[in-house]
């Protein structure tokens, strides 16, 4: 038997070693190389639609696509190597602490998903030093506290496995895994979005920032149909409900951005998304009264920048039992609101802005994910939400903010499609942790939505889809599944690279041990909001 390299850790007796800082060679695999896609490319840490300089010192964890590929590749190599009389060794490059940390995270993923390990058993095997390796906060530019550790990623994997958010087949069947990864990447490249909990919690950027993006991969239309043509029961969904990331995508979703001959028209094409809420009887929408106005071409989705002040459908408020009597009290009194309660940012960029304020640089030629295909054939955003059986949209940003050209979309047009819409904005200042009152409103909305139909899905977004909405999405998951904020911090950073943008947000999530923590936090937060 070959001698164990100096500094190597025996992970699986007689089968697997981990040797940080070792050169790859015979019987020694570079851990990051196991993340390669079908073309042999290793992407490394990246935030789609942003350049490396934008997200600063962050170097991991690697996204869900690369995590799945690592697990599948390691499983394959171990099966081949099993016939040899020596263990396989996985290494990280010499003098590369970022690679060391990322490989430790990935090894944890393999042991949790493929072999059923717990975080406790991982810690015993790989050591406290490994579990405590830091992962700088997304968008960190200067020196700051390192809150997130490898342990948070492992906790996220454990929760995702135990809750069924990702299935075993993703890690044992490479063909199936490739399909799932293709779907995941399409969501990120075309819609700047990801499922935090498949079929339940959908996280994305404000769709106006994506439609405005000259990146050829992104969708170009917001609205599926002009208001006067919205059918009474909406378009039928071409795919059945799916509830975990291991459900195979439809051929349409996989082929949308592959190099192939496509029709030259810009009609609304069908796109089967990566998940939809559990138990849906079909993608029907509520009947609405059409607008009496005639929309112009911008509002038909034929231009990239629809104006939000025209073609407002006469759609009645459809409350789900939440009063608006306290709207404007306490915290909301400090904010400015436009006409008809359309929120307006409380100020322009000031010294109060933290790294939470993330804006796309449309002119940056070095942004990741600008060569993934033609997004002009993608389903318009809000039609896409209908296809996913999403029933509610929560907006955490203001209508007018730096980085949103011409303002956000018109919520009344969202309502006209049969989707409920809630504005829960708060400033992107001083660490951008939501006030308890806003979390209370969020949870009441989420719980009422669950009461009406057990598995209705919601879309949550802010301007960039990372900070404010990332915290909201984690809070909803903590409440719905009674999981810890530490686990959600790790999981959301993997499924949505760049999520959680300040150390203050990281600390806040780590303070939540489960649903009871949220109840304690919000017990004294009065007020609620209207759901449209």
Secondary structure, DSSP 8 states (H G I E B T S, - for coil): -----TT-EEEETTTEEEEET---BTTEEEGGGGG--TTS----S--TTS-TTTTBT------HHHHHHHHHHHHHHHHHHTTSSS-EEEEE-TT-HHHHHHHHHHHHHHHHHTT---HHHHHHHH-HHHHT-B---TTB-S------BHHHHHHHHHHHHHHTSS-THHHH-HHHHHHHHHHHHHHHHHHSEEEEETTTEEEEE-HHHHHT---TTS---S-SS-GGG--TT----SS----STTS---HHHHHTTSSS---S---------S---TT------------SS---GGGGT-SSS--TTS----------S---TTTTSGGGGGSEE-GGG-EE-S-SS-TTB-TT-----TT-TT-TTSSS--GGGS--HHHHHHHTTEEEEEE-S-SS-TT-TT----HHHHHHTT-EEEE----SBTT----HHHHHHHHHHHHHHHHHSTT-EEEEEESSSSSHHHHHHHHHHHHHH---HHHHHHHHHHHSTT-S-SHHHHHHHHT--SHHHHHHHHTT--------
